[in-house]
Amino acid sequence: MMEEVGEAIREIGTTEVLSRFRSLEDGDIVEKGPGDLVTIADRECERLLSERLRAIRDIPVVGEEATAADGSLLDLVATAEAVWTLDPVDGTSNFVAGDPRFAVMVALVEHGAATAAWVWSPVTGAMLSAERGRGSQLDGAPIIASARSGQPRGIIKRKYMPEPTRSRLADFPESIGTLVPGRKCAAVEYAALIGGEIDFLGYWRTLPWDHAPGGLLAEESGLRVARPDGSPYRPGDGRVGLIAAAHDRWDLVAAEIRSAIDE
């Protein structure tokens, strides 16, 4: 199954996403909401890849664009025995701007937990994949999260945080880590964490098509992924807040975020 899904992602991602990179026309881009873009590449990739995923395993597909049209699909992530989650273009704003930092993301969620994940970068061709309990891979080669030296750095995504939590976290203690700008693409941010470019990630909104694949990849690479209170991340539980980091850094970041929430 891992190879079959990976091949489907590469094939459809190439024809429907990569072929349109830096060649979108005005009518190919619309706003779902203020500042929330969707393109013909998002829609066609999701439509065709959903068909292929159902042919591989006939279970519901919870895609970002389908869920935008029918919010009840999101409930299936927690209630169905198994679902696919699909983000046809993670980092759509980057894609529209001609920035190569975007990806196609797929996860298999069974009984509410991610059990397999695929994240493919159309521009580089790199494929990250993971199976629960079997580790993660980059283009078929096993990977373990890289350690960084020097001052810890990380990303805390504050856009969807309520006040005053959002403002409290603006001045993040340098003793815990220096904040660096987000990449406008969860797939790229998780890859940066696994690759050792950054030491921690913090999110508030945790939509399953973004974090089921990224979270499983991070866990299977030896990192800790959990809610700020330490409870496991379950893609369909409807809760907010998620921290991914090396085990020795996770507690420090979580304590700072909990303090900002509780003060």
Stockholm file with secondary structure:
# STOCKHOLM 1.0

chainA/1-263         MMEEVGEAIREIGTTEVLSRFRSLEDGDIVEKGPGDLVTIADRECERLLSERLRAIRDIPVVGEEATAADGSLLDLVATAEAVWTLDPVDGTSNFVAGDPRFAVMVALVEHGAATAAWVWSPVTGAMLSAERGRGSQLDGAPIIASARSGQPRGIIKRKYMPEPTRSRLADFPESIGTLVPGRKCAAVEYAALIGGEIDFLGYWRTLPWDHAPGGLLAEESGLRVARPDGSPYRPGDGRVGLIAAAHDRWDLVAAEIRSAIDE
#=GR chainA/1-263 SS CHHHHHHHHHHHHHHHTGGGTTCCCGGGEEEEETTEEEEHHHHHHHHHHHHHHHHHSCSCEEEHHHHHHCGGGGGHHHHSSEEEEEEEEETHHHHHHTCSCCEEEEEEEETTEEEEEEEECTTTCCEEEEETTTEEEETTEEECCCCCCSSCEEEECCTTCCTTHHHHTTSCCTTTCEECCCCSCHHHHHHHHHTTSCSEEEESCCCHHHHHHHHHHHHHTTCEEECTTSCBCCTTSCCCCEEEECHHHHHHHHHHHHHHHHC
#=GC SS_cons         CHHHHHHHHHHHHHHHTGGGTTCCCGGGEEEEETTEEEEHHHHHHHHHHHHHHHHHSCSCEEEHHHHHHCGGGGGHHHHSSEEEEEEEEETHHHHHHTCSCCEEEEEEEETTEEEEEEEECTTTCCEEEEETTTEEEETTEEECCCCCCSSCEEEECCTTCCTTHHHHTTSCCTTTCEECCCCSCHHHHHHHHHTTSCSEEEESCCCHHHHHHHHHHHHHTTCEEECTTSCBCCTTSCCCCEEEECHHHHHHHHHHHHHHHHC
//
